[in-house]
Amino acid sequence: MVPLQMLGTQRYVLEHMVEAIDRGVTTFLILKARQLGMTTFFIADLFWAFEYPGLLGSFVTHTDQAKHFFRNTIKVYFAGLPKTHKVKWDLENRDMIVLKNGSLLQYLVAGTKEKAKGGLGRSAANNFLHCTEVAFWGSPDDLQELAATYSTHYPHRLKIEETTANGYNFWEERWREAKEDQTICCIFVGWWRHDHYQFSDDHPWFTVYMPHGHETPLTRLERSRVRAVEAQYGIRITRNQIAWYRWKVDTELGGDQVKADEQFPWIEDDAFVATGSQFFASPNLSHAMKEARHMPYMPFRYHFGDHWRDTVCQQIRDRRAELKIWEEADANGHYVLGCDPAYGSGDQADRTVINVSRAYADKLVQVAEFVSPTVSTYQCAWALCHLAGYFKNVIYNLEITGPGEAVANEINSLRRETAEMYDRTADGKVEYDLRFVLTLMRVFLYNRIDSITQQPTALHWKTNASNKFGMFSSFKDSFELSRYLVRSMFLLDEMKTIVIDKGIVDHEQGKRSDRVIAAALAHEAWRRRLKDRLKAMGVTYGAEMAKREGRGPSQVETIALNYLRSQGLSFPSLEG
């Protein structure tokens, strides 16, 4: 009999799971680097079924190949276990394994292709789940379907989701939310926890990647990663480990640092990198996502009545709010608004999106985003006018194709109905707090770029094959040159899916780009109609930031402080 020698990665995960189970936690999310022995280690799940008779569970893999590997590994485990340490099976086939103590474990495959609707494991009940490579599942609905079958009362229930990262997809969002949930244990396993991921001093490749031995200087990126690991996990990475890492990136990953970060992350934030983008640069997207993830916002929801006057904008606490505001309106600010009504820019653009950005001569900053799959064209017009009224000094650019024409007609109808849609306070001052102010709205005037006179020839914007590439390219340039500050994580996630194929720029099949269209429309309004005027006025981003210094909390800080106050917390030193 050969004793089981556990790897450092396996010991680390097991210790954390035991500690969490002692606290009553039964759900585990494990974010890991590749080839750490995690999936093989979790064949030890069998002992859970041995220990608790009558267990009903599922092993769920992302591919058939992984399922066959999983099954064969289980059979090898069984063959190697002494009789005193196992429960024999009554049945074992490609679909399930049934033990003599009544425990039943089925083999399921989630698949990696996107599906219109999930249905995984719907007909079975589970009090044990082990899901592998979840980030690569084709449908997040499958995870929800499995969760619906999972017992909430069985005392020995256990649910494990373990995976390497797959960009900023549904599982990245699940990981972030789980980090805030005390009933879930999140475990990150970096590449450096593997005992074998290092070259000893006498290894022939150590001097290849560390020519001066332990005195070999590290790159700036390596230094920052070493500091981050030590700060977050208390582990000091050695030159021996870095030599192995350099070899791995150089020889097996072709020097691709983005791929290295995803497959062999140093810290958990490194794991979630933008992948698959062929139009917007992945490093820019990854950096923007790291910044946007920590941006506080105010969530709102619209309630529409039979008349525009009945519209109510209610502040809520739901993170899935249809309206998010990152900066409150500034009476001295200049803004641009891009609106893509549902099915305006394409057959798959099934949501109405409104993007509001604050404009400077040298930068555009996203301050609000409205997204809804249910609003009608007249409700879209009301929401657009409402936001334009709140931010006051706005140029709006509407995608006029298809339903956009109906939105424009409703706005014109509102203009005729009333010229002033704001309230006045008792002292006669105008109150702009989320009120309609149509009189201050300015429509985007379109002109052909190749026109000699450059005079406006139309209102709004009509996307077509000849202008879409230019619109997206201009947006791309500003984003990658840090001239457009994007704050919406969901917008950035959509930007990942924009590809260029045979000279045509569009989203990947099965994905959406309506948020990107709305942002690009806002960008065109700034670039064509506002940028030069603001330059002449000296309205720059740097000047605005300088004005805010020494004047108490910034708008972002104010949002955070308002939230803390709503929770009954007070920080006088921060409030000024």
C-alpha angles and dihedrals in degrees: 000000000000115000118235109256108199122210120236089252091054094047090049094053094043093051091051092047093050091049091049094046088053086058091051097258114143103168120080131186114192121192109191146169119248124277098015096135093250100130092046090046091054091060078086082079082090089075088060088058090045091052098046114044118214095030113163112204150146136223106209121193131180097233139026089243091057090047092055091048090049093050094047091048090054090052091050090050091051092050092052099046120097116242090249092061104047144055113227121236128243093198135016124173140135091285105044151346120230118196126209090245090064098259115140125195119183128199115232133179119211095189128216100245119098113253130199091229135012124231106158115155093348095145097051136070120227136195092169128047131174111181120184130202090001094169088066096053113122096227129034086202088074090063090051092048091053091047089055090058093048118106117241095190109042104109095219098044117143132185124185127182113183126174149138114248124271104193124275098328134131094294093055088057090047090051092051093049093045090055087067094047115092091199092063127067114214116199124188117198114193123201091251092068090071110100093215098048095098140073118234118230091258095047109118092231096049093080091043091063097026102040093171094042115227090349092064108123119240125231119253090254092050092049092052092047092049090051091048094052092048093047096048103033106018093238123131111214113222131219087246091061093044090051089057091046092051090051091049094050093042101046108025102028097039093237091298104151093184091057090044092054092052098044100033107025123182094203130010095258089059091059095065104069128155109260136177096030114137099169107039114047112256096221090055091049092048092051092046091050093052089053096043094049092070097043112116119218141180113247121215139174128206123227111197125200133186092281133041090241089063093060113122126191108203126192111229139174098233112119088211092063115150092226122049123181119193097177129029117236118277115210089215095046130106119222142187125203128201120194128189109181117211110287090004099118098028149338093272095046091099097158133073110235130187120186121193120191132178112236130221130168091256105024145034118212123194110231105167143015131191119192126173134157094196110050119109124226095266091049089049088054092050093049091047092051091045093055092042088052093049095049089040106194099062139153108199126202116196126195097235098189116113112334091012089082090059090050091052091049091053091050090051089049090053090050090055093046094056137356095201122043101171134097127236123221123229092270092054098253120138114252111213099174099136094319130140113262107172094163091070096049117106120197121226112255113215125213131176112253091223095051114122095215095039088214118153112264103178146014122251125350134294112196116219139155093273099053104029095077092050093046092051093043092054090048090049092051093052093046095049092044090052092247092122116053108203116198102174113096089199092054090051090048090055091048088062090064097054110111137174118224124175091342094310120115117207143126123283118269111281093016132103134234104179092113089052091049092051091049091048091050090053089047092053091052089053096043097046105031112021114023098077093044092053090048090056089049093050093238100155131161092238092053091051092050090050090053091053094054113104095011099104126257119002120236091263090050089047090056090051092047092049089053092049090050090052087056091052095255126132131195108181092178090061097040094059 
